[in-house]
Amino acid sequence: MTDTTRKSADDLRSMRWFGPDDLRSFGHRSRMMQLGYSEEEFRGRPVIGILNTWSEINSCHGHFRERAQDVKRGVLQAGGIAVEMPSLSVDESFTKPTSMLYRNMLAMETEEMIRSHPFDGVVLMGGCDKTTPGLVMGAISAGVPCIYLPAGPMLRGHYAGRILGSGSDAWKYWDERRAGNISDPEWLGIQGGIARSVGTCMTMGTASTMTAITDALGLTLPGASSIPAPDAGHQRMSANCGRRIVDMVWEDLTPDRILTDSAFRNAAIVAMATGCSTNAVVHLIAMARRAGVNLTLDDLDALGRVTPLIANVRPSGKNYLMEDFFYAGGLRALMKQIEGRLDTSCVTVTGDTVGENLAGAVVFNDDVIRPLSNPVYHEGSLAVLRGNLCPDGAVIKPAACDPKYHAHEGPALVFDSYLEMKKAVDDEYLDITPDHVMVLRNVGPQGGPGMPEWGMLPIPKALIKQGHRDMLRISDARMSGTSYGACVLHVAPESHVGGPLALLRTEDIIRMDLDARQLNMLVDDEELDLRRAAWAPPEPRFQRGWGWMFSRHVGQADTGCDFDFLERGFGLAAGEPDIY
Ligand code: FES
């Protein structure tokens, strides 16, 4: 337990709104009474904002209205007052062109709603991909005590005796359907069985990766990220979040005391050991920079080289899903396996250290959570490439692709838009070989804009029919955490701003050497200079609104795609609002 000095009621942030004997505070108190509260219910008690990303179209957060009631129960039991507030519900399935376009919007909303309201502490309810980094980035910048409540993974998918994994099996069976191997009734059965409860995708996709990272950072109750959404334990965890945040307020346990350099290093090591989504790179760097921690692509690559992947969970693992991971002991058990590599002195939302939180954690199935002596893959989840195609970096997931592509040389087939690429891959007579390298550009942070998850380019029908299921693909886009294959992503700088990817031409030879972390086009410098001189920037995609603002301020993938005007400062950086 860390040393704590408890606040007094007069020290509460909310007392700026409710305490003074002036006209404005009279107004605040009278409006609370209009809401049905007596003065003794809100004055001098921690006011807890519950930022709830529920919506009727966010299937992953379908249980959040009920869980908010559990949080309120906990807050009240601990002597606080709970205020539920709707937050932008950025769902992964329906938000187009890509949910990533709205991560920073959620971060801005979170920061501003916390700052502008009399919240002494907040519970952040998220889980579906971008909701986790969006809520956490905003809460870091707001700086009041916060605890993250992860939605939890959905149950395993199921159809005709087969276990189905979110995303991963959609891609896999879609290829089989394109090859003519799946009937209409079978396809309908898979459609109905692949997502059969509330909760987030139950592979180690972006949602499970980001909630695991948040858990490892110390922002959730220990192991909370692994509890399946429909489990009664998830309700109990929610109520515990409510109880704990009230004490965090009295202890003034703000995010800056939790989110240290070591906490981010712990989170990166855990991410590598879990077989994390490639999206982890972008979000982890963005969250770290909000917290004033300079985490870089090279740091992540260095940790990836020495951290074995031990969670046998798809898509990097072979057999299991998040429900199995929970039964095997969950994230606490995984962290226990790698405890010697973590800084166990880091403080967490419990007020205890990582080491104290891991006491008693046990692995119940060592095929799901492997010992270090028997990893799924000898290195971590991600590798960072550099070279004349990606001077500021690119990312690949070595364990999720056929090892024969770890060293590869072949001619480029370049597409400037998704539609152009789609037309080609659907052409059964496309002139392409398995050695070709498919390239999609103009789909980066500014080019997309929003860096859509288009980086797992479909294998052309012409190759599918020959039995091929993988090939080397390169883009400045991202890919879903549930995706797999030899996909090089996040090429930086992106082509839209004139990165070298913009200079590549079809039939140029590309060489990738994963061991050497190199990705190059074999084109000499004089020729590249000529092409650069002839290059003209593409027309902007948006002339107004959010897309316009996003395109002007978003950073490149290697720096986390945050807005340039939001990166600075940590914790109430913009100061408390004036109350006059
Ligand atoms: Fe919500 Fe995958 S669609 S977590």
Residues whose N, C-alpha, C, O or C-beta is under 5 A from the ligand:
A	BS01	FES	C60 E92 S93 G127 C128 D129 T200 C201 A207
